[in-house]
Amino acid sequence: MNEVTPIIEPQPTQLTEDVVAQFLMDHPDFFQQHPELLGRIKVDTPERGVVSLVEVQVSKLRNRIGDLEEEITQLMSLAAKNDRLFHDFADVQKQLLMCESFDQAAKIIEQKAVVLNLTAYIKIIDHAHPKYNVDKTALDNFMKKFLNGRSAYLGRLRQTERDSLLAYGGLNASNSELGSFAVLPLGQSTPMGIMAFASRDGGHFQPNMDTLFLEQLVSVFHYLLTQWSKAHNE
């Protein structure tokens, strides 16, 4: 006589918050199929008390729109600033290419720095003028400590560090360690010196800033230096 296998009735799933949440995640179009429920579901919010799910979604949407508008405003402001900087640096490079000597070029860079509320420093190994001269050992030490193959250093410098590199007037007369600097080598493999810009604002130059415009300026200036050096030696 054959045994009859008893039929096991499926147990109903116990309705829990997790089950409901999983169901809604598995069926993202649920409220599209049942729009009448949106106005009936209430959510207790700290800001507005008990409101409908629709109101919660509308509030989130408004907040998101506000965030996007703020981001767009910031991007437009940054774009306008970059546009001004581009034209400023393009104008400086154009003037540099018309220069016939180091002194002319240095003066143009220094004057533009003043317009930008900065102080420019140009330091060349064994330059005849003390203002533009830098000790090779001091330069090598700075390169190893702050640049180490990088195209620029952005940030603060202690007075002893900047005095050893920029030891002619300017910010070095102050005992304060406040201020920020952008320092770029004139040449990558064997730099002949550095070009630096200093701001009294300690947060003006920061490590995460883009240095494209500065690098282009330094590249043009370094090229001119090599050309003048060749002409002088011929």
Long-range contacts (C-beta under 8 A, 24 or more apart in sequence): 85-213, 86-213, 88-112, 88-116, 89-213, 89-214, 89-216, 89-217, 92-217, 93-216, 93-217, 93-220, 96-217, 96-220, 96-221, 96-224, 97-220, 97-224, 99-224, 101-228, 102-132, 102-225, 102-228, 105-221, 105-224, 106-132, 109-195, 109-217, 109-221, 113-197, 117-199, 118-197, 118-198, 118-199, 119-170, 119-171, 119-197, 119-198, 119-199, 120-195, 120-196, 120-197, 121-166, 121-170, 121-194, 121-195, 121-196, 121-197, 121-198, 122-193, 122-194, 122-195, 122-196, 122-221, 123-165, 123-166, 123-193, 123-194, 123-195, 123-196, 124-186, 124-192, 124-193, 124-225, 125-192, 125-193, 127-193, 130-168, 131-168, 131-169, 133-168, 134-165, 134-193, 134-194, 135-164, 138-164, 138-165, 139-165, 139-191, 139-193, 139-194, 142-183, 142-194, 143-185, 143-191, 146-183, 147-183, 147-185, 149-188, 151-184, 151-185, 151-188, 151-211, 151-215, 152-182, 152-183, 152-184, 152-211, 152-214, 152-215, 153-181, 153-182, 153-183, 153-184, 154-180, 154-181, 154-182, 154-183, 154-205, 154-206, 154-207, 154-209, 154-211, 155-180, 155-181, 155-205, 155-206, 155-207, 156-180, 156-181, 156-202, 157-181, 162-198, 165-194, 165-196, 166-196, 166-198, 170-198, 171-198, 171-200, 178-202, 180-204, 180-205, 180-206, 181-205, 182-211, 182-214, 184-211, 184-214, 184-215, 184-218, 185-218, 186-218, 186-221, 186-222, 186-225, 187-222, 192-222, 192-225, 195-221
